[in-house]
C-alpha cells in the first residue's frame, strides 16, 4: 500500500471517528457504484450526510477542499442517488458534507463543512 493510500485511509478513519464522537451513526464507508465512491454515509436522526473526505499531507497542492471539483460533486451525487434508492427512507433529509484534513508540523487538523454543496 502506498504512503498516499495509507494517509487517505487514516484521514477517512479520523473523519469517521470525529463524526461518531458527535452523534453520527456511520451507515457506510466506501459505498461504490462502479468505480465511483462516497467516502462516508452517516446518519443523525432523519439527516443523512454523504461525506467526501480529502486530506493533504503537505500544503504544496493547496487546501484539500479545492480537490472537490464540480465534476467530483456530480459523481458523488450520482452515487448518492443510488444509495437513496437502495437504503433511503421517505422521511430522510439529505445533504453533502466535506471533511478536510491537513497535516501541520505537529498534528492533523480536521475541518468539517456541513452542507458543503448542493446539487442543482
Number of C-alpha atoms within 10 A of each C-alpha: 5 7 8 12 10 11 14 18 15 14 23 24 15 17 25 23 13 15 19 15 10 9 12 19 16 17 13 16 16 12 18 16 15 7 6 14 17 22 22 23 23 21 20 14 11 12 13 23 23 25 27 24 27 22 24 21 17 13 11 7 10 11 15 20 19 10 12 17 10 11 9 13 16 15 15 24 18 15 20 25 12 15 18 14 9 9 9 15 11 7 8 12 13 17 17 21 20 24 24 21 25 20 14 12 8 6 8 14 11 18 14 16 15 14 14 15 14 12 10 4
